Amino acid sequence: MDDYTPRFAGDMADPLACTFTDSFGNPYNITGATITLELRNRSSGSVITGAGTWTIINAPQGQALYVWSAADVATPGLYDLSVKMQLPSGEKHFQTKPLEILPVW
């Protein structure tokens, strides 16, 4: 998740490629996961629940791809991007990352 920010408002190209890892940097097995993305605006506190589509590419290696929706990237601002998963063993939250959406110039 290192080449995902900043984005310009409305830019849906270049899906978000994620490799989920544990605290030791080892791939986290996401077999059977339902994944949810949330964006919390740092200024207003409002939350956008990602309306895009997740595709698990390689579950044992923790690899998934998120295709942005127009609603995800419509409003410029600085956001905290967080991902949670519902796994067969229970709910799991992953580290929050910053995401900046810039106005189109």
Stockholm file with secondary structure:
# STOCKHOLM 1.0

chainA/1-105         MDDYTPRFAGDMADPLACTFTDSFGNPYNITGATITLELRNRSSGSVITGAGTWTIINAPQGQALYVWSAADVATPGLYDLSVKMQLPSGEKHFQTKPLEILPVW
#=GR chainA/1-105 SS CCSCCSEETTCCCSCEEEECBCTTSCBCCCTTCEEEEEEEETTTCCEEECCSEEEEEEGGGTEEEEECCTTTTSSCEEEEEEEEEEETTEEEECCCEEEEEECCC
#=GC SS_cons         CCSCCSEETTCCCSCEEEECBCTTSCBCCCTTCEEEEEEEETTTCCEEECCSEEEEEEGGGTEEEEECCTTTTSSCEEEEEEEEEEETTEEEECCCEEEEEECCC
//
